[in-house]
Amino acid sequence: MEQLPSKEQILQWIADNPTLTAKRDIAKAFGIRGSALRVELKRILKEMEAEGQLSKKARAYREPGQLPPVSILQVMAPDAQGDLFARPLELDGEAAAEAPRILIVTRREDPALGQGDRILARLTPVNATDHSYEARLIRKIGTNPVRVLGIFRQGAEGGRILPIDKGADKEWRVAPDLTGGARDGELVEAEQAGPKRMGLPAARIVARLGDPTGPRAVSLIAIHQHGIPDQFPDAVIAEADRAEPAPMAEREDLRDLPLVTIDPVDARDRDDAVYAHPDDDPKNIGGHVVWVAIADVAHYVRPQSALDREARKRGNSTYFPDRVVPMLPDILSGDLCSLHEHVDRPCMAVRMKLNAQGEKIGHRFARGMMRSRGSLNYAQVQAAVDGAPDDKTLPLLDTVLRPLFAAYEATKLARAERQPLDLDLPERRIELSEDGRVLSVAFKERFDAHRLIEEFMILANVAAAEELTRLRRPLLFRVHEEPSPEKLDALREVAEASGFTLAKGQVLKTAHLNRLLAQAEGTEFDELLNITTLRSMTQAYYNAENFGHFGLALRSYAHFTSPIRRYSDLIVHRALIAAHGWGSDGLSAQDTEQLEETAVQVSETERRSMMAERDTTDRYLAAYLSDRVGSTFSGRVSGVQRFGLFVKLDETGADGLIPIREVGREFFHYDPDSQTLMGSDTGLTIGIGQKVTVRLAEAVPVTGGLMLELIEIENRPLPAGKSGGRGGPMRRKAARARGKAEKVKRKVVRRRR
């Protein structure tokens, strides 16, 4: 055929031959030869593209919205029936929003596929009711691509994304067809598009998140940035909706016990209740009996169910000032599992006997049914025992609250003997208005009521670990290992520079650290030593093996008391159920098989939540302080690095950075051992814990970054360097020599002491 085909013939050819749609294939099919006819064919194809009859992708033509026969797909979560579907990564903009549904048809020899996997697959159009294509795997090509969260800035050719991470120093470019319809100034989530090359990395916008300055965007940013799942799959919600109140069945009836819950005033779930009374056993004079009852989540979340898989993936609930991302759907976390007052609730309970010195001398576990006598808050309980009960606490004062505090007083004796690490680090509380704006930032008040609950929860956690160890059953331990020698040396260096001592050459115990903190208490070095001691600690984690808990000074410790918000506790509950034969919902063979993998998973999700919560707090604090740029604040140096100083502000506890260029008008030598900066001209030495006065130079709510200028240190203005400049090579050498001499001098002085 030596004449040009009609547009209808071209469309028919592309429909019949989806693998042969390049211009060269079309020319060959219709026998088009010669440059003149090829130019004319190109014109026709361009016309069809402009008219919307065809779309062009990678030199190939196809009907708009149609997928090529071989496509790159991203695997989605399984549906309620366990079928795997995928979304095409070929479509952009509006087409992506209306992407056809693709069912993945797996074969026995295919590798396992999971949510987020990227695959190359061969597609076949089908006329099924719930999907338009079937896909057969060719090969896996990797998991989720690099993601970025940032502000989209529109340009002549697409646009750019300015990342919101504090440490990000590189923008991302977005091609015109990969903007996803984003508008200038919107907060967007994007992923890397194509391989890394020289210049700015390429990105494709996958989600538009709205106005980044909106107060409700703060926690949303952290959720997306850290990849925290905040939407429950339909199958999980459907399973939760089918849940019904647990029957009494074989449970122990604990409804006569006057258990109460004591939580923060804004508690979103209630998973622990307590009750205590004097022990009437003549062999335990002055002793106490303490009951701790915990929500029986295991009854509702069965092993390998959709609820279980989702809870394990999330690992824990994540708490923000304006919202919570729960581990379980609200019908469970906020209702059926939550120990609300005056309603029957299934529970896992432990009855513990304490002697007069507060030591646990026995315990017994039960799977029961309880009924809370009251949902109380910490301030309310503290006011009641301090002589100001309200209508709710007055009837409970003599029968419930005072016996609880009597038992707590005994546990204080055991705690003093055990000597867990006693850090004094106040927590911040961010109060928001109804529209999500920061009203105030204050430090949380700590009551004995807080410490009472903490002590009883620790006792219950110890009892759970000891019970399962005694019965030789697998479980997840909460592990906290002692500090590394390097971190201890750094702590010792700071302590000695402050005029205190930390024993060396013996097995470290928390008692040694507590003695150091007691030496510093009330001095100008109090906060410095608390911060430095905290930083010397290793991070606690979960493990199927028991390595002890250094910080609590305990040999065995597990998490048992918060199964609504921690998956680790649910595993411990199942282990107890299986060990005591309390039902078919105990620890399954698969649970046991993947215990080590679960330990890693929940340790990682816990760290993820901690980072997200910290980043959100930083952003709220930056928003709160953004109206006070130019104001002066008092604070303390909380960190020293080569590039500058970190300062914790006294008023809010916010952390800001003083860049090295703003520290002083001279070159500063950095000593990593003593964590100090020393001026090359003046000899000014700046270290952790020193009092400073700073000016707020910049507050960026979208990143949470605070930039500060140093005005005074230890109530004295900064001395001027000899040249008023940054210092040259000679002064750098002099500074290093002086720094080394000062270090030697400090060591000599200490030896003479």
Secondary structure, 3 states (H helix, E strand, C coil): CCCCCCHHHHHHHHHHCCCCCEHHHHHHHCCCCCHHHHHHHHHHHHHHHHCCCCEEECCEEECCCCCCCEEEEEECCCCCCCCCEEEECCCCHHHHHCCCCEEECCCCCCCCCCCCCEEEEEEEECCCCCCCEEEEEEEEEECCCCEEEEEEEEECCEEEEEECCCCCCCCEEECHHHCCCCCCCCEEEEEECCCCCCCCCEEEEEEEEECCCCCCHHHHHHHHHCCCCCCCCHHHHHHHHCCCCCCCCCCEECCCCCCEEEECCCCCCCCEEEEEEECCCCCCCCCEEEEEEEECHHHCCCCCCHHHHHHHHHCECEECCCCEECCCCHHHHHHHCCCCECCEEEEEEEEEEECCCCCEEEEEEEEEEEEECCEEEHHHHHHHHCCCCCCCCHHHHHHHHHHHHHHHHHHHHHHHHHCCCCCCCCCEEEEECCCCCEEEEEECCCCHHHHHHHHHHHHHHHHHHHHHHHCCCCCCEEEECCCCHHHHHHHHHHHHHCCCCCCCCCCCCHHHHHHHHHHHCCCCCHHHHHHHHHHHCCCCEEECCCCCECCCCECCCECCCCCCCEHHHHHHHHHHHHHHCCCCCCCCHHHHHCHHHHHHHHHHHHHHHHHHHHHHHHHHHHHHHHHHCCCEEEEEEEEEECCEEEEEECCCCCEEEEEHHHCCCCCEEEECCCCEEEECCCCCEEECCCEEEEEEEEEECCCCEEEEEEEEECCEECCCCCCCCCCCHHHHHHHHHHHHHHHHHHHHHHHHC
